[in-house]
Amino acid sequence: MDGQGGSSNGPDFAQEKIANDLVVVWKRGADISFPVREGQCACSCGNKMYVFGGVVQVEGQELLESNELLCFNGKLNTSEK
């Protein structure tokens, strides 16, 4: 993507760029102690983001399937299990 709006790898008729005024700014959140995972489900509601399950990856250990429900509060910049 070239920063000039959306783009697509679809058919020729979908190659038109979409003009937008969206600006994304990233900043580091709280020091979260949750281990790295993949295959999880996530959703947000208000200022909170909920993450469920996934496969937990801890260096030097076997992969572990998780059924944890994690919550991150974006307003307070805090996390909890």
N, C-alpha and C positions, 0 to 999 in steps of 0.2 A: 504494500500500500504506500502511496506517495504523499499522504497527509493532505490531499486535496478532496477528500470525501471518500465514499465507499467505492469498492471495485469488485468485480466478479470474474470468476474463471468459467462462467456458464456460457450459454449460446451467445452469438453476436448481438442479439437484440438486448441483452442484459449488460452490455459493456458501457452504458452511459453512466457517468459519475453522478453521485447524488450530492448536491450542495448542502452543507450543514455548518452550524456554528458551534459544534460540540468541541469542548476542550477538556482533555483528561489530564489530571494532575495526580501523580502517585506520591505517596509519602509513607514512610515506615510506620507501621502500627505498633501496638504493644508487643513486648517480648512474650510471644506465645510459646508455651512449653509443649504443645501437641506435636507428636512425631509426624514425620512426612507420611502421607498416604496417597493412594490413588483409587479410583473407582467409587468414590463416595458420591452421595447425593447432597445437594445444598439448595437452600432457598432463603429468601430474606423477607422480613416483615418489619416495616418501620426502620428503626436503627439497628436491628439485630439480624445476624446471619446465622442460620442453623446448618450444621453439617452432620450427616448421619452415615455411619458405617465406613466402608472402604477397606482396603488392604494396607495395613500399617507396615512401614519399612524402617527397621532399626538396623543400623550398620552392624554387620557381624552376626546377625540373628536371622532365623527363618521368617518369611512373610507371615503375618498374622491377620486373619480376618477380624474385623471389628464390628461391634454393634453399639458403639458409643454414640451418644447425641451430644455434640459440642455446640456452644453458643458464643458468638463474638458480638459484643455491644459496641457499635461504631461511635456512638455518641460519647460513651464513657471510656472508649479505647481499652476495654477489658475483655477477658475471655473466661469461660467457665465450662465445666463438664456437667 
